[in-house]
Amino acid sequence: QVQFVESGGGLVQPGGSLRLSCAASGIMFRFYAMGWYRQAPGKQRELVASITPSGMTNYVDSVKGRFIISRDSAENTVYLQMNSLKPEDTADYYCNAKNISDNEQYWGQGTQVTVSS
């Protein structure tokens, strides 16, 4: 059974930091690219950051220099370190796993991030 456990969301003031975690089970982690998506109210879901099994990363322009994605293969966990948070980063953040061979995808349940003073 595939399961993702996300954590780390919450309320933070502008300029603050949060670290999201997504622990995956039921998949061969080393065969999956991992990503974080977000969806703000009234907006489409967008890819924030992704990381391949070999560690290559990609970021949406709006978070470059502020967010860092990483993965721990021993723990089957992907992280998103979010620094210098802005109100426009407010959204529900979703963990995603995509198989590098057949593009099979799985999604986490989402964790809410609110950036507000």
PEJO-V682539 format. One record per pair of residues at least 4 apart in sequence whose C-alpha atoms are under 6 Angstrom apart, sorted by the first residue. I is the first residue (numbers start at 1). J is the second residue. Records with the same first field share a line. If there is no record, write none. Layout:
I->J, J
This chain:
1->26
2->25, 26
3->24, 25
4->23, 24, 108
5->22, 23
6->21, 22
7->20, 21
8->19, 20
9->111, 112, 113
10->113
11->114, 115
12->16, 115
13->115, 116, 117
14->85, 86, 115, 116
15->84, 85
16->84, 85
17->82, 83
18->82
19->80, 81, 82
20->79, 80
21->78, 79
22->77, 78
23->76, 77
24->76, 77
29->76
30->53
31->99, 100
32->97, 98, 99, 100
33->51, 52, 53, 97, 98
34->50, 51, 96, 97
35->49, 50, 95, 96
36->48, 49, 94, 95
37->46, 47, 48, 93, 94
38->45, 46, 91, 92, 93, 94
39->44, 45, 91, 92
40->91
48->59, 60
49->58, 59
50->57, 58
51->55, 56, 57
52->56
59->64
63->67
66->83
67->81, 82, 83
68->80, 81
69->79, 80
70->78, 79
71->77, 78
72->76, 77
87->115, 116
90->113, 114, 115
91->113
92->110, 111, 112
93->110, 111
94->108, 110
95->107, 108
96->106, 107
97->105, 106
98->103, 104, 105
99->103, 104
